[in-house]
């Protein structure tokens, strides 16, 4: 009889028990047990944009994630809403681009993260390097390029464990 791997619940139970006794295992978790505000409240008026075109009107081909150039765009906002990162993600290849931007930019459907799944995933990965509450305006451009390179060279399960760079080369027969 071989060794059995403990279930996920047992591992988390151990981590939280460790935290209650002053341990710091929880700091190694990606989300560190952060609580999220419930969405969908009737009086939630945050981020309403006048005259926007609904994401529901985008062509069905975009949902297939087959074409290079179908992009998702989002913002990562720094402490006190002072610094912002524009994140762009190609839906087919997961190729990512990250840029610091100014203060006046507008985007459709804020707080509808389920409509931008690939970008929300990328933003979560960025938060491993630039935690929420960090001053993005103080983040060096070279560090942002390093994060972008790191994400584009990180294997993804959705891409059969190829990196976005490898997948892009393979999909478009760039590599010979």
C-alpha positions as CSV (number, residue, x, y, z in Angstrom):
1,X,0.0,0.0,0.0
2,X,1.5,3.3,-1.1
3,X,1.5,6.7,0.5
4,X,-1.7,8.8,0.2
5,X,-1.7,12.5,-0.5
6,X,-3.8,14.5,2.0
7,X,-6.9,16.1,0.7
8,X,-7.0,19.8,0.0
9,X,-9.4,20.5,2.9
10,X,-7.0,18.8,5.4
11,X,-4.1,20.9,4.1
12,X,-6.1,24.2,4.5
13,X,-7.3,23.1,7.9
14,X,-3.7,22.7,9.0
15,X,-2.7,26.1,7.5
16,X,-5.5,27.9,9.3
17,X,-4.8,26.1,12.6
18,X,-1.1,27.1,12.2
19,X,-2.3,30.8,11.8
20,X,-4.4,30.6,14.9
21,X,-1.3,29.6,16.8
22,X,0.8,32.5,15.4
23,X,2.2,30.7,12.4
24,X,2.7,32.2,9.0
25,X,2.0,29.3,6.6
26,X,-1.0,31.3,5.3
27,X,1.3,33.9,3.9
28,X,2.4,31.4,1.2
29,X,-1.1,31.1,-0.1
30,X,-1.9,33.1,-3.3
31,X,-4.9,34.9,-1.9
32,X,-4.1,34.8,1.8
33,X,-7.7,34.2,2.7
34,X,-8.8,37.7,1.6
35,X,-12.6,38.3,1.8
36,X,-14.4,39.6,-1.2
37,X,-17.3,42.0,-1.2
38,X,-20.5,40.4,-2.5
39,X,-21.5,41.6,-5.9
40,X,-24.9,42.1,-7.5
41,X,-26.5,44.3,-4.9
42,X,-29.4,46.2,-6.2
43,X,-28.0,49.6,-5.2
44,X,-24.4,48.9,-6.5
45,X,-23.7,51.9,-8.7
46,X,-19.9,51.7,-8.8
47,X,-18.3,52.3,-12.2
48,X,-21.4,52.9,-14.2
49,X,-20.5,54.2,-17.7
50,X,-23.0,56.1,-19.9
51,X,-23.4,55.0,-23.5
52,X,-21.4,51.7,-23.2
53,X,-21.9,48.8,-25.7
54,X,-22.6,45.6,-23.9
55,X,-20.0,42.8,-24.0
56,X,-23.1,40.6,-24.8
57,X,-22.9,42.0,-28.4
58,X,-19.4,40.6,-29.1
59,X,-19.3,38.0,-31.8
60,X,-19.6,34.3,-30.8
61,X,-16.2,33.5,-32.5
62,X,-14.5,35.5,-29.7
63,X,-15.7,33.0,-27.1
64,X,-14.0,30.1,-28.9
65,X,-10.5,31.6,-28.0
66,X,-9.1,30.6,-31.4
67,X,-8.2,33.8,-33.1
68,X,-5.0,35.8,-32.3
69,X,-6.0,39.4,-31.7
70,X,-9.2,38.9,-29.7
71,X,-8.0,40.9,-26.7
72,X,-9.3,41.5,-23.1
73,X,-8.3,44.7,-21.5
74,X,-8.4,45.6,-17.8
75,X,-6.9,47.8,-15.1
76,X,-4.9,47.0,-12.0
77,X,-5.3,49.9,-9.7
78,X,-2.8,50.9,-7.0
79,X,-3.1,52.3,-3.5
80,X,-5.4,55.3,-3.2
81,X,-6.2,54.9,-7.0
82,X,-3.0,56.7,-7.9
83,X,-1.1,54.3,-10.1
84,X,-2.7,52.1,-12.8
85,X,-1.5,49.2,-14.9
86,X,-3.2,48.5,-18.2
87,X,-3.3,44.8,-18.7
88,X,-4.0,43.3,-22.2
89,X,-4.4,39.6,-22.7
90,X,-4.8,37.7,-26.0
91,X,-7.7,35.2,-25.5
92,X,-6.2,32.6,-27.9
93,X,-2.6,32.5,-26.7
94,X,-2.7,34.1,-23.2
95,X,0.1,36.5,-24.5
96,X,0.2,39.4,-22.0
97,X,1.1,43.0,-22.2
98,X,1.3,45.3,-19.2
99,X,1.7,49.1,-19.3
100,X,1.6,51.9,-16.7
101,X,-1.0,54.5,-17.7
102,X,-2.3,57.9,-16.7
103,X,-5.3,58.8,-14.6
104,X,-8.1,59.4,-17.1
105,X,-9.1,56.1,-18.8
106,X,-12.5,54.5,-19.3
107,X,-13.5,50.8,-19.7
108,X,-16.7,48.9,-20.1
109,X,-18.4,46.8,-17.4
110,X,-16.4,47.4,-14.3
111,X,-16.9,44.8,-11.5
112,X,-18.1,42.2,-14.0
113,X,-15.0,40.0,-13.7
114,X,-16.7,36.9,-15.1
115,X,-16.8,38.7,-18.5
116,X,-12.9,39.0,-18.6
117,X,-11.8,35.7,-17.2
118,X,-8.4,35.6,-18.8
119,X,-7.6,39.2,-17.7
120,X,-8.8,38.5,-14.2
121,X,-6.5,35.5,-14.0
122,X,-3.6,37.6,-15.3
123,X,-4.4,40.4,-12.8
124,X,-4.3,37.8,-10.0
125,X,-0.9,36.6,-11.2
126,X,0.3,40.2,-11.3
127,X,-0.8,40.7,-7.7
128,X,1.7,38.0,-6.7
129,X,4.4,40.5,-7.7
130,X,2.7,43.8,-6.9
131,X,0.4,43.2,-4.0
132,X,-2.9,45.1,-3.6
133,X,-2.3,48.3,-1.7
134,X,1.1,48.8,-3.4
135,X,1.9,52.2,-4.9
136,X,2.0,51.3,-8.6
137,X,3.3,54.8,-9.6
138,X,6.5,53.8,-7.7
139,X,6.9,50.5,-9.5
140,X,9.9,50.6,-11.9
141,X,9.2,50.1,-15.7
142,X,12.0,47.4,-15.8
143,X,10.2,45.5,-13.1
144,X,6.9,45.7,-15.0
145,X,8.7,44.3,-18.1
146,X,10.2,41.5,-16.0
147,X,6.7,40.6,-14.7
148,X,5.3,40.6,-18.3
149,X,8.2,38.4,-19.4
150,X,7.7,36.1,-16.4
151,X,3.9,35.7,-17.2
152,X,4.6,35.1,-20.9
153,X,7.1,32.4,-20.1
154,X,4.9,30.6,-17.4
155,X,3.3,27.3,-18.5
156,X,-0.5,27.3,-18.5
157,X,-2.7,24.3,-18.1
158,X,-5.2,25.8,-20.6
159,X,-2.4,25.8,-23.3
160,X,-1.4,22.1,-22.6
161,X,1.4,23.4,-20.3
162,X,3.0,25.4,-23.0
163,X,4.0,29.0,-22.1
164,X,2.0,31.8,-23.9
165,X,5.2,32.5,-25.9
166,X,5.6,28.9,-27.0
167,X,1.9,28.6,-27.8
168,X,2.0,31.7,-29.9
169,X,4.9,30.3,-31.9
170,X,3.3,26.9,-32.3
171,X,-0.2,28.2,-33.2
172,X,1.0,30.5,-36.0
173,X,3.9,28.2,-37.2
174,X,6.4,30.9,-36.5
175,X,8.8,28.3,-35.1
176,X,10.4,26.0,-37.8
